[in-house]
C-alpha cells in the first residue's frame, strides 16, 4: 500500500495542506516522489529532506531575486552577456565586467556612464543593477527627470526629508539620463541634497549624454554643479562610450 493510500490518505493530504499554507511549494510538489523512494529504501529520510529543503531554498532565493528586480523598476531586463562589446570596442570590457563583483559598492563608489544616445549606457547600468539584485542588494532604477519631479512634489508637500531619506537608503540607486533635458536651479538643489545624503553611504550609477565638464550647462548653476560633482566624483569610475548608436546599427 502506498503511504498516502487508505488510512494514510487524510494525513498525507493534511501534510500537503500544511506545506501549502507554509509556502513550501517545492517540498509540496516533490514529496510524493521522495516518500516512495524512502519506503523503497532507495533514499534515507535525512537525504530526502536535505534534497527537498535545498530545492525549496533555491526556489525561494530565486523568488526573492525576482521580487527585488521587480521592485527595482527596470524598464527592461538587460545582461552583460547580451551586450555587444565588439560593436563598442572602445569600452574596457574587463573593467565593465568586473563591476559585476560589486566591489565598488562595498567601497561606496559610484559609476558614471557617459556617451551619446543609443551607445549602451542604460544597458550597462541595468545589467549591473540586476546583478546587484541577484546578490541581495536593494536597488532602484529611475529616470532623472522622474526623480526630480518626485522630489519637487515631496518638497511642495513638506515631505522632502522623508523622500530624500527613502532614496538615500537604496544600496544602489541608478539615475538614468542626466542631461537629456535642462535642470532648473531648484531641481539642481534637490539633486544635490540627494547626492549629498548618499555620499560615502551607498553607491550611485548615473548615465549621461554629457561629459562631466559640461554639467554646468545642465544645472545652470556653477556652485551647485561643483558641489554635486565634488561628492559624486570623489569615489567614481567613469566609463566613456564614444561608439555608434545601437539603434542605428545596420542602417545605411
N, C-alpha and C positions, 0 to 999 in steps of 0.2 A: 504494500500500500504506500502511495506517495505521501510525503509529510503533510501535504495540505489537502488530503482526501479524508472522507469520513469525519470522525470526531475532531480531527485537527483543522478542518476547513475553516470553522468560525474563528479559531485562534489565529490561524495564519492570515486570514483576511483582516482580523483586528490588528495584527502586526503590520501588515501593509498599510492600513489606515493610519496607524501611529507614525510610520515612516513618512507618509504623505503629509501629515499635519506638521511634522518636524522639518519638512522641506528637504528630506534626504532622498531626493529623486533618483539618483543613480543607484543607491543601495536598493531602493524600492524596485527599480527596473530589473536589476541583475540578481536579486536574492533567490528567486526560484531555481535558477540555473546552479547557483552555488550550493544551495541546500541539497540538490540532487548529487552533486559531487562529494559533499560531506558524507551523506548517507551511503554513498557507494565507496567510501573510504579512499576516494581519489585525491582528497584535499582535507587538510586538518581544519578545524574550526578557526584556529588562530590565523592560518594562512588565508582562509577565505575572508575573514573580517578585515585583515590587513589590505587585501586586494580591493575589497569593496570600499573601505574608507579612503584609500588612495584615489580611487576613481571619483569618489564624492568630492574630495578636496580639489582635484584637478578641475572638476566641473564648476565648483563654487568659485575657484580662483578666476576661471575664465569669465564667469558671470559677473564677478566684481570688476574685472578689467573692462568688460563691455559697458558696464554702468558708468565707470569713470570716463570712458571715451564718449559716451552719450552726453554726460553732464558737461564735458569739456566744450561741446558745441562746435566741433569742427565742421566746416561746410561740406567736406567730403573726406573720406579716409585716403591717405597717401602714405606710401612707404618709400624708404630709400632704395629698396630693391627695384622699384618701378621707375626710379629717376634715371634719365639718360645722361650719364656723365660724359659720354662720347660726344653728345650734342653741345655740351658746355665744357670743353676741355680745359678752360682756364681755371676751373674750380679745383681746389686741392681736395681730391676725393678722400684721401686718407684722413685729412683734418675733419671733414664733414662727417664721415662715417664714425670717426672717433667720438663725436659729440653724443652718440647713442649710448655710451657708457655712463653718461650723465655726471661725469666728474666735475663738469663746470657748475652743476647745481650744488654739489657738495661744497664748493668754494664760493657759492653765491655770486657766480659770474654771469654775465649777460652775453647774448648773441645778437648781432645785427646783420641782417642780410640786405645788401644794397644792390640794386640793379634796375634796369628798365622794365616796363611791364612785360609779363609773359616769359621771363627768363628762368622761372622756377623758384623764386624766393619763398612764396607761400607753400609750395610743395615741400620744400626742405623743412620749413618751420613746422608744418603739420606732422611730417614724419617723425621729427624729434619729439613733438608733443605726444604723439600716440605711443612712442616708446616710453615716455615718462609715465603715461597712464598704465602701461603694462608693468612698469616697475613700481606701481603703487603710489605715484605722485599725484597730488591734487592739482589739476591743470585746467586752464580756461583759455580758449581762443576767442578773440573779439576784434572786430574791425575798429580802427582808431576812432572814426567819427561816431560809431555807435557808442563806444566807451565814453567819449567826451559828452555826447548827448545825455547819457545816463548820469554822468557826474553833474552836469548842469541842472538836470531835473532834481537830483538829490540836493544840490545847493539851494535851489529855489524852495524846496520843501523843508529846509533846515535840517537835512539828514546827511550832509556831506561827510562828516566824520565817520558815521557808520558805513557809508558807501565806500569810502577810502579804505577803511579797515577791512571790509569784505574783500576787496580786490587785492589788498596787500597780503592777505593770508594765503592766497594761492601759492603753492610751491613753485609753479611755473605759470607765468602769465605771458601769452603770446598776443602782441598788439600788431595787427596787420595793417599795412598801407598808411604809415605816417607820411604825410606829404602829398597824398593823392589829391586832397582838397586843402585850401587855406585853413589855417587855425587862428582864430582871433585871440586878442590879449587875454580875455577871461578864460578861454579854453586852455591856453598855454599855461596859465597859472594852475588850473585844475590838474593838468597832466603833470606839472612839476610836483604838486603835492602827492600824487600817487607814486611817481618815481622816487621821490624822497622817502616815502613810507616804506618802499620795498628795498631801499638802498642797504646793501650788505645784510639783508634779511632773507630774501628769496630772489630767484633768477627770473629775468625777463628776456623774451625773444621779440625782436622788432624787425619788421620788414619795411623797407622804404625805397622809393624810386629816386631819392635824392641823397647825394653824398653828405656826410656829416657836416662838411664845411658849408653846405648850402642850407642847413636847417634854420639859420637866422631868417631866411626869406619865408620859410614855412610858418614860423612862430611870430614873425613880425615884431620881435622884441629881443634885442641883443642880450639884455640882462637875464631874462627868463631862459633864453636859449642856452646861454653859458651855464646857468645853474642846472638845467636838465642834462646837458652833455657832461658836466663835471661829475654828476652822480652815475650817469649811465655808462660812461666810458672808462671809469676808474678801474673796473674789472670787466673787460669786454673782449670778445673775439669778433672781429669784423670780417665778413665774407663778402667780397665784391664780385658780382657776376657781370661780365661785360659781353656775354654772348648774344645770340639772336633769340627772338621770341619763339617759344614752342608753338604758339598759336599760329605763327606764320610758317611753321615747318612744312615743307612740301609745296608752299605757294610759290608760283613763278618758276 
